[in-house]
Amino acid sequence: MDYWQQPWLWIVAGVVLAVAEMLIPGFIFLGFAIGAVLVGALIWIGLLGHSIPVTLVVFAVLSILAWLILRRVMGVRPGQTKHWDRDINEN
């Protein structure tokens, strides 16, 4: 069994990415973390893990979906955008 077929490896990678998201906030790593944990769960229950290209494609799709859902739920709210009336360089 190859290392990329180990479900615990994907879950640990997801946790490491989640910790990186806490250290560097901005929704950069959180989608990848959720995607990695979901891939680990899919490998654990036996639905995935026989082919690395398929596993990586599923990881990419799940990460993008997780990021889009997070962006929809916790993204920019209406009225949150700052509108500037004057430039700081104007006298």
C-alpha positions as CSV (number, residue, x, y, z in Angstrom):
1,M,0.0,0.0,0.0
2,D,1.4,3.4,-1.0
3,Y,1.6,6.3,1.4
4,W,-1.0,8.3,-0.5
5,Q,-3.5,5.5,0.2
6,Q,-3.2,5.9,3.9
7,P,-6.3,7.7,5.2
8,W,-4.6,8.9,8.4
9,L,-2.0,10.7,6.2
10,W,-4.8,12.7,4.4
11,I,-6.5,13.5,7.8
12,V,-3.2,14.7,9.3
13,A,-2.5,16.8,6.3
14,G,-5.9,18.4,6.7
15,V,-5.2,19.1,10.4
16,V,-1.9,20.7,9.5
17,L,-3.6,22.8,6.8
18,A,-6.2,23.9,9.3
19,V,-3.5,24.9,11.8
20,A,-1.8,26.9,9.0
21,E,-5.2,28.6,8.4
22,M,-5.3,29.7,12.0
23,L,-1.8,31.1,11.8
24,I,-2.3,32.7,8.4
25,P,-6.0,33.6,8.2
26,G,-7.8,34.5,5.0
27,F,-9.6,31.3,3.8
28,I,-6.5,30.2,1.9
29,F,-5.8,26.8,3.5
30,L,-9.3,26.0,5.0
31,G,-10.7,24.7,1.8
32,F,-7.7,22.5,1.2
33,A,-7.9,21.2,4.8
34,I,-11.6,20.3,4.4
35,G,-10.8,18.6,1.1
36,A,-7.9,16.6,2.6
37,V,-10.0,15.4,5.6
38,L,-12.9,14.4,3.3
39,V,-10.5,12.5,1.0
40,G,-9.1,10.7,4.1
41,A,-12.6,9.8,5.1
42,L,-13.4,8.5,1.6
43,I,-10.3,6.4,1.6
44,W,-11.1,5.1,5.1
45,I,-14.5,3.8,4.1
46,G,-13.1,2.3,0.9
47,L,-14.6,4.5,-1.8
48,L,-11.3,6.0,-2.9
49,G,-7.6,5.4,-3.0
50,H,-6.9,3.0,-5.8
51,S,-5.5,5.5,-8.2
52,I,-3.5,8.6,-7.3
53,P,-4.8,10.7,-10.3
54,V,-8.4,10.0,-9.3
55,T,-7.6,10.7,-5.7
56,L,-6.0,14.1,-6.5
57,V,-8.9,15.1,-8.8
58,V,-11.3,14.2,-6.0
59,F,-9.2,16.2,-3.6
60,A,-9.2,19.2,-5.9
61,V,-12.9,19.1,-6.5
62,L,-13.7,18.7,-2.8
63,S,-11.4,21.5,-1.9
64,I,-12.9,23.9,-4.5
65,L,-16.4,23.0,-3.3
66,A,-15.5,23.5,0.3
67,W,-13.9,26.9,-0.5
68,L,-17.0,28.0,-2.5
69,I,-19.3,26.9,0.3
70,L,-17.2,28.7,2.9
71,R,-17.0,31.8,0.8
72,R,-20.8,31.7,0.4
73,V,-21.4,31.2,4.1
74,M,-18.7,33.4,5.6
75,G,-17.7,35.6,2.7
76,V,-18.1,39.2,2.1
77,R,-21.5,40.4,3.4
78,P,-23.6,43.1,1.7
79,G,-22.6,46.5,3.0
80,Q,-19.3,45.2,4.3
81,T,-17.3,46.9,1.5
82,K,-15.6,50.1,2.4
83,H,-16.2,53.0,0.1
84,W,-13.6,55.8,0.2
85,D,-14.7,59.4,-0.2
86,R,-11.3,60.9,-0.5
87,D,-7.8,59.9,-1.1
88,I,-5.2,60.0,1.7
89,N,-2.8,61.9,-0.6
90,E,-5.3,64.7,-1.2
91,N,-4.6,67.9,0.7
